[in-house]
Amino acid sequence: MTFRFQTLLGDLEDTGSEVLPVDERNLLIDNCISEIRKLRSEGRLPSGKLLVTSDSSNFIEAVSSEPYVYVVHGKNEHSDYTGNSDIEVCAKPFIDMFLLMGASSITQLRTGKMYKSGFPEFAAEIGGKPYELIEF
């Protein structure tokens, strides 16, 4: 499962979106986690471990408290907007891509001003896995 917030949560420099006020950031994070819980309770997501990827370290930190969620921590910086050449900045998106390619299916959740990324759909295509976009 993947989430693309761009700059909405205030922890990534990117284009195309605004930084939300803190109360709206927290509400967006809570709504996304609630949607994961809802989809699991409806049986629309696997019952085992769930890999969650995101461009927001704030979201990764929040969602990692769910006992069935697996995340990869690392630096979330957009390669086009950072002067940081640290290998970890470059490696994180590739690690996410390879892990998504190995998943049984890939779901992108999107709501409000979140970005409809081609990243998870591309991972599904390369990995030969089903892809679904859920807008809520």
trRosetta pair geometry for C-beta under 8 A, 3 or more apart (Angstrom, degrees):
i j d omega theta_ij theta_ji phi_ij phi_ji
1 36 6.8 110 141 -113 168 107
1 45 7.2 -10 -60 -128 129 128
1 50 6.0 9 7 173 120 107
1 51 6.8 161 25 87 67 59
1 52 5.1 -22 75 -106 98 70
1 53 7.5 170 89 24 47 68
1 106 7.5 168 -81 -159 30 53
1 107 4.8 -17 -108 70 78 94
1 108 7.5 154 -161 -92 56 27
1 109 6.4 19 -173 -10 105 106
2 52 7.3 157 -89 -161 38 51
2 53 4.6 -16 -110 67 89 94
2 54 6.7 167 -160 -75 60 54
2 96 7.7 96 -112 175 116 119
2 100 6.7 3 -53 -103 126 136
2 106 6.9 5 -2 -172 112 98
2 107 7.5 168 21 88 69 47
2 108 5.1 -31 69 -106 92 75
2 109 7.6 173 76 21 41 71
2 117 7.2 -87 128 63 125 131
2 119 6.9 -134 157 94 157 108
2 120 4.3 -171 40 -72 145 132
3 32 6.0 44 -114 -158 147 145
3 52 7.2 8 2 -173 106 96
3 53 7.5 179 28 92 65 51
3 54 4.3 -7 66 -105 95 103
3 55 7.7 -127 101 20 68 71
3 56 7.1 -51 106 26 111 109
3 59 6.0 -111 90 147 142 158
3 108 7.5 151 -81 -157 36 67
3 109 5.8 -22 -90 64 86 93
3 110 7.8 162 -133 -81 64 55
3 114 7.0 -70 -167 -152 80 139
4 54 7.2 -168 -78 -145 35 64
4 55 5.6 46 -134 7 63 119
4 108 7.5 -6 -1 -157 101 113
4 110 7.5 -11 46 -98 88 98
4 114 6.1 119 79 179 66 92
4 115 4.3 -76 117 69 115 98
4 116 7.5 154 58 -94 131 6
4 117 4.0 129 -41 -29 160 125
4 119 7.1 136 -75 30 131 124
5 8 4.4 -111 -180 46 92 109
5 9 4.9 14 149 -5 153 106
5 12 7.1 125 85 30 96 130
5 17 7.7 -131 159 85 55 161
5 28 7.6 109 -123 137 117 139
5 54 6.7 32 -4 -173 104 106
5 55 6.0 -151 40 68 77 96
5 56 4.5 18 34 -42 138 128
5 59 6.4 160 -25 -24 142 141
5 114 5.9 -54 -103 -122 50 87
5 115 7.2 146 -135 13 2 95
6 12 6.6 -142 176 88 30 121
6 14 4.4 -128 -159 88 79 138
6 15 7.5 -73 -161 73 125 31
6 16 5.5 -97 -144 77 161 102
6 17 4.2 117 90 26 134 128
6 55 6.9 30 -72 88 28 144
6 114 7.8 161 10 -147 91 48
6 115 5.0 93 -31 -25 112 131
7 10 6.9 50 176 -84 70 31
7 12 5.8 -131 -94 79 53 77
7 13 6.8 29 -97 -126 108 26
7 14 5.1 -158 -44 51 87 87
7 15 7.9 44 -17 -75 122 7
7 16 7.8 151 11 65 102 65
7 17 5.0 178 46 83 87 92
7 18 6.7 -117 93 134 112 10
7 19 5.3 -72 147 -71 100 73
8 17 5.3 -43 -55 142 81 139
8 18 7.1 53 -103 76 59 55
8 19 6.8 149 -146 -126 19 36
8 20 5.1 26 -172 -13 73 108
8 25 7.0 157 143 -109 77 81
8 28 6.6 -86 145 116 128 174
8 56 7.8 -55 66 -79 87 137
8 113 5.9 152 -96 93 128 112
8 114 6.8 -63 -6 -90 158 61
9 12 7.4 50 62 11 90 94
9 19 7.8 -56 77 -143 12 74
9 20 7.0 -8 -86 36 35 107
9 25 5.0 110 -129 -146 65 110
9 28 7.1 -134 -81 81 92 132
9 29 7.1 81 -113 -61 124 104
9 56 4.5 54 48 -137 146 138
9 58 4.8 -156 158 56 132 134
9 59 6.2 -130 -63 -36 170 96
10 19 4.5 73 -88 -152 81 113
10 20 7.2 -106 -35 48 97 65
10 22 8.0 -26 -2 -89 154 65
10 25 6.3 -43 5 -95 111 149
10 58 7.4 44 62 -17 82 151
11 56 5.6 98 62 -148 117 75
11 57 5.3 -118 146 42 144 90
11 58 4.9 161 -9 -17 148 106
11 76 6.9 55 126 78 102 123
12 55 5.4 26 -82 146 170 100
12 56 6.2 -102 -17 -93 121 62
12 57 8.0 142 -57 2 93 84
12 76 5.6 -63 -91 129 111 106
12 77 7.0 -177 -136 -113 79 37
12 78 6.2 91 178 -26 102 97
13 77 7.2 12 38 -148 92 77
13 78 6.2 -120 84 31 69 109
13 81 4.4 -144 111 131 107 138
13 82 7.1 138 57 -67 121 76
14 17 7.1 19 91 37 105 95
14 55 7.4 33 -45 151 150 145
14 78 4.8 121 -90 -35 87 152
14 81 6.4 -150 -89 7 42 151
15 81 7.8 169 -29 -65 82 135
16 115 6.5 65 115 -95 137 122
17 113 5.7 126 -136 152 116 115
17 115 6.8 -109 -37 -53 132 102
18 113 7.5 -33 37 161 86 160
20 24 4.0 -117 173 94 120 117
20 25 4.8 158 85 -61 113 75
20 28 6.6 110 46 -10 170 138
20 113 7.9 160 -66 53 112 137
21 24 4.9 83 59 13 78 106
21 25 7.1 -140 96 -11 36 88
22 25 5.5 -52 -147 31 33 115
22 26 6.5 30 158 -16 65 104
23 26 5.9 -53 -149 37 32 110
23 27 6.4 33 152 -19 64 107
24 27 5.5 -52 -144 38 35 114
24 28 6.3 39 155 -22 66 103
25 28 5.8 -56 -151 34 29 111
25 29 6.5 28 153 -16 64 106
25 58 7.2 -13 170 128 122 155
26 29 5.7 -53 -148 37 32 112
26 30 6.2 32 154 -17 65 108
27 30 5.7 -56 -145 40 30 112
27 31 6.1 32 155 -21 65 107
28 31 5.7 -53 -144 36 29 112
28 32 6.5 28 156 -18 63 105
28 111 7.5 -177 -144 82 85 112
28 112 6.8 -92 -115 43 108 148
28 114 7.8 152 -165 -58 124 104
29 32 5.9 -58 -151 35 29 109
29 33 6.5 22 155 -13 65 108
29 58 6.9 -92 -86 131 137 100
29 59 5.7 -157 -118 -108 97 76
29 62 5.0 35 -180 79 129 171
29 63 7.9 -134 -166 -47 91 84
30 33 5.9 -58 -147 40 30 107
30 34 6.1 34 154 -21 66 108
31 34 5.6 -54 -145 37 30 114
31 35 6.4 33 154 -23 63 103
31 111 6.4 -100 126 76 129 160
31 136 7.9 -173 162 101 104 116
32 35 5.7 -51 -150 31 32 112
32 36 6.8 35 150 -20 62 100
32 59 6.9 -9 77 -144 152 119
32 63 7.5 -60 111 -77 110 119
32 109 6.2 130 -144 113 90 136
32 111 7.1 -155 -81 24 79 123
33 36 5.6 -47 -153 31 37 114
33 37 6.6 38 150 -17 65 103
33 62 6.6 -105 -56 135 135 108
33 63 5.7 -164 -96 -102 100 80
33 66 6.8 -175 -151 -53 106 126
34 37 5.6 -54 -151 37 34 113
34 38 6.2 36 151 -22 67 106
35 38 5.5 -51 -144 36 33 114
35 39 6.3 33 157 -18 66 105
35 109 5.9 141 109 -155 140 143
35 111 7.4 -177 -44 -35 155 135
35 134 7.6 165 168 118 128 127
35 136 5.3 166 -118 47 135 162
36 39 6.0 -57 -148 38 28 108
36 40 6.4 27 154 -17 64 107
36 45 7.2 8 -161 -19 68 167
36 50 7.3 147 -166 123 118 160
36 52 7.6 -19 -109 -93 148 130
36 63 7.2 86 3 -139 163 114
36 66 7.1 -62 108 -85 139 172
36 69 7.7 23 161 -82 154 120
36 109 7.4 -90 -67 -38 78 163
37 40 5.8 -58 -150 37 29 111
37 41 6.3 26 155 -18 66 108
37 66 7.7 -146 -72 -123 90 132
38 41 5.9 -57 -146 37 29 108
38 42 6.3 21 156 -13 64 110
39 42 5.8 -60 -146 42 30 108
39 44 4.4 -83 -167 70 82 113
39 45 4.8 72 126 -20 105 112
39 107 7.9 162 171 144 161 164
39 134 7.3 50 -91 154 139 176
40 43 7.7 43 178 -69 32 23
40 44 7.5 -91 -69 53 21 70
40 45 4.8 -51 -86 57 65 117
40 47 7.5 114 -159 -109 92 51
40 50 7.6 -89 -85 -49 120 149
40 68 7.4 117 -127 77 154 152
43 47 7.9 -16 -127 -65 68 95
45 50 6.2 16 164 -106 127 131
45 107 7.1 -89 -102 15 96 155
46 49 7.8 -9 104 65 123 38
46 50 6.4 166 63 -87 97 83
46 104 6.4 101 -67 49 138 135
46 105 7.9 159 -38 36 107 102
48 68 7.2 169 152 -159 29 105
49 68 5.9 -163 -115 -175 42 67
49 69 7.5 116 -162 -127 71 10
49 70 4.9 37 176 -22 117 118
50 66 7.9 -25 56 108 119 130
50 68 5.5 52 9 130 99 94
50 69 5.3 -39 72 -106 94 59
50 70 6.7 171 77 20 38 79
51 69 8.0 112 -114 -163 14 62
51 70 5.1 -37 -96 75 60 102
51 71 7.6 133 -157 -88 57 39
51 99 5.7 -166 -161 148 152 117
51 100 7.0 -160 111 -86 137 59
51 103 5.8 -122 39 -90 132 123
52 60 7.3 170 108 -119 105 67
52 63 5.2 -89 107 126 163 144
52 64 7.9 -145 60 -73 125 62
52 69 5.2 -11 0 -159 124 110
52 70 7.2 152 16 69 72 48
52 71 5.4 -34 68 -86 90 90
53 71 7.5 150 -88 -136 43 74
53 72 7.2 2 -105 33 85 100
53 96 4.2 106 -138 -151 140 116
53 99 7.2 150 -63 77 125 120
53 100 6.3 -60 -1 -60 146 113
53 120 7.7 164 65 -85 122 104
54 59 4.6 -85 134 86 166 127
54 60 5.4 -160 53 -59 114 84
54 63 7.6 119 -10 21 141 141
54 76 7.6 -21 109 -109 71 149
55 76 5.4 136 -173 -167 51 123
55 78 7.5 28 -160 -70 126 87
56 59 3.9 69 88 10 117 107
56 60 6.5 178 96 -11 62 82
56 76 6.5 -175 -96 121 10 168
57 60 5.3 -49 -143 37 38 116
57 61 6.2 43 155 -23 66 102
57 73 7.6 64 -137 -148 95 76
57 75 7.8 -33 -69 -138 132 30
57 76 4.9 -163 -42 16 90 123
58 61 5.9 -54 -151 34 28 111
58 62 6.5 23 153 -15 63 108
59 62 5.7 -58 -147 39 34 109
59 63 5.9 19 162 -10 71 112
60 63 6.3 -61 -137 44 24 100
60 64 6.1 34 160 -34 61 110
60 71 4.9 143 -160 -174 93 147
60 73 6.5 146 141 -103 137 64
60 76 7.6 169 -6 -39 135 137
61 64 6.0 -55 -149 23 23 116
62 65 6.6 -54 -178 12 37 109
63 66 5.8 -30 -177 8 60 113
63 69 5.4 -134 149 174 88 167
63 71 6.6 120 89 -61 100 134
64 69 5.9 -136 -117 100 35 119
64 71 4.7 -81 -88 20 101 134
64 73 7.8 9 -78 -67 156 98
65 69 7.9 26 55 47 31 127
66 69 4.1 71 74 -5 105 119
72 92 7.1 168 117 -144 116 78
72 95 5.6 -151 156 123 165 126
72 96 6.4 -150 50 -78 133 73
72 99 6.7 177 -27 -12 135 159
74 88 5.7 -156 -162 179 101 99
74 91 7.1 -115 -163 89 150 93
74 92 3.9 -179 109 -99 138 114
74 95 7.2 111 -12 48 161 142
75 84 7.6 -103 156 119 152 152
75 86 6.8 55 32 90 162 131
75 88 5.0 90 17 121 116 106
75 89 4.9 -53 98 -87 130 66
75 92 6.0 -145 64 -30 61 143
76 92 6.5 -127 -86 129 55 160
77 81 7.3 -137 176 78 83 84
77 82 4.2 44 159 -56 128 151
77 84 5.9 40 96 50 168 130
77 89 4.8 -31 53 -141 116 112
78 81 4.6 39 79 29 108 105
78 82 6.5 153 70 -16 53 97
79 82 6.5 -64 -126 37 27 102
79 89 6.8 135 -92 142 76 104
79 90 6.5 66 -100 -100 122 72
79 93 7.6 -78 -27 6 116 143
82 89 6.1 -125 94 -167 156 151
84 89 5.1 127 107 -39 113 159
85 89 7.5 -139 -165 48 10 130
85 90 7.9 6 -167 -29 50 118
86 89 4.8 95 72 -4 88 102
86 90 7.6 -175 96 2 51 84
87 90 5.7 -63 -155 45 42 106
87 91 5.5 41 151 -28 76 114
88 91 5.5 -54 -132 38 31 113
88 92 6.4 46 167 -37 64 96
89 92 6.7 -43 -154 11 22 111
90 93 7.5 -66 -174 34 36 98
90 94 7.1 19 146 -5 68 118
91 94 5.7 -73 -156 46 42 110
91 95 5.8 41 154 -25 80 108
92 95 5.8 -55 -143 35 28 110
92 96 6.4 29 158 -17 63 106
93 96 5.6 -53 -148 38 33 114
93 97 6.2 37 153 -23 66 105
93 119 7.7 -96 -158 -141 105 134
94 97 5.4 -50 -145 34 33 115
94 98 6.4 30 157 -16 66 104
95 98 6.0 -55 -146 38 30 107
95 99 6.3 26 156 -15 64 109
96 99 5.9 -61 -148 40 27 108
96 100 6.2 27 156 -18 65 109
96 119 8.0 12 114 163 122 128
97 100 5.8 -58 -148 38 27 110
97 101 6.3 31 154 -23 63 107
97 119 7.2 -105 -93 -173 92 94
97 122 7.8 -33 -137 99 109 103
97 123 5.2 -153 -150 -98 68 111
97 126 7.9 24 175 54 102 147
98 101 5.6 -50 -147 32 32 115
98 102 6.7 23 156 -12 62 108
99 102 5.9 -64 -154 40 33 107
99 103 6.9 50 147 -43 64 94
100 103 5.5 -37 -155 3 40 119
100 106 5.4 53 -173 -107 101 124
100 120 6.1 -124 -165 -129 151 74
100 123 3.9 19 105 155 124 154
100 124 7.4 -69 151 -55 105 62
100 127 7.0 -152 118 -12 68 150
101 123 5.0 -119 -64 -171 72 85
101 124 7.8 -159 -109 -79 55 24
101 126 5.5 -48 -116 93 120 104
101 127 3.3 177 -159 -70 69 121
101 129 7.1 174 -154 -1 40 126
102 127 6.6 -125 -49 -136 30 135
103 106 5.7 112 73 -72 131 75
103 127 7.4 62 42 132 67 163
103 129 6.2 79 80 -155 76 167
104 129 6.8 147 151 -142 22 118
105 124 7.6 22 -163 -121 52 113
105 129 5.5 -179 -112 170 37 105
105 130 4.5 -21 -127 67 102 95
105 131 7.3 -179 -173 -78 77 30
105 132 7.1 20 163 4 118 103
106 120 4.9 -177 161 179 126 101
106 121 7.6 -174 102 -85 131 33
106 123 5.9 141 -98 90 164 108
106 124 4.4 -130 38 -73 131 106
106 127 7.7 109 -29 56 126 134
106 129 5.6 94 -9 106 96 125
106 130 7.2 -178 31 93 67 51
106 131 5.0 -16 73 -109 100 74
106 132 7.5 169 93 26 53 63
107 120 7.8 -42 87 163 15 148
107 131 7.6 162 -85 -160 35 50
107 132 4.9 -15 -113 68 79 96
107 133 7.7 157 -162 -92 59 22
107 134 6.1 10 -174 -1 107 112
108 116 7.4 96 131 -144 142 64
108 117 6.7 -156 -140 53 142 89
108 120 4.6 166 -67 56 109 149
108 121 7.2 -46 -17 -44 138 81
108 131 7.5 16 -5 -173 99 94
108 132 7.4 -168 28 95 67 49
108 133 5.0 -19 66 -112 103 70
108 134 7.1 174 84 26 50 67
109 114 8.0 3 117 110 65 165
109 134 5.2 -22 -107 71 67 100
109 135 8.0 145 -162 -92 50 32
109 136 6.9 -17 -161 10 95 111
110 114 4.6 -157 -147 91 74 121
110 115 7.5 -111 -127 78 117 25
110 116 5.6 5 -103 -86 165 74
110 133 6.5 -9 12 -171 119 96
110 134 7.3 157 26 83 70 49
110 135 5.0 -31 77 -103 93 76
110 136 7.8 145 77 20 44 66
111 114 5.7 60 52 11 47 124
111 135 6.5 140 -86 -163 55 63
111 136 5.1 -42 -84 70 113 72
116 133 6.8 25 -140 -143 105 140
117 120 6.3 85 91 5 105 86
117 121 7.9 179 109 7 65 92
118 121 5.4 -68 -158 49 55 111
118 122 5.5 60 145 -29 84 107
119 122 5.9 -61 -149 35 23 111
119 123 6.5 23 155 -19 62 106
120 123 5.4 -49 -146 34 38 114
120 124 6.4 40 153 -21 66 102
120 131 6.5 145 131 -139 90 113
121 124 5.6 -51 -151 35 33 114
121 125 6.4 36 150 -21 64 104
121 131 5.0 97 -119 179 64 162
121 133 7.7 -18 -69 -55 110 105
122 125 5.6 -51 -147 34 33 113
122 126 6.3 29 156 -15 66 105
123 126 6.0 -56 -146 40 29 107
123 127 5.9 11 161 -2 65 117
123 129 7.7 -19 124 46 77 120
124 127 6.0 -67 -138 52 24 100
124 128 7.9 -121 169 56 54 6
124 129 4.7 -103 -143 74 72 86
124 130 6.7 -56 -160 110 125 15
124 131 3.5 177 53 -61 175 110
125 128 7.7 25 179 -69 25 36
125 131 7.4 -24 -42 -24 68 139
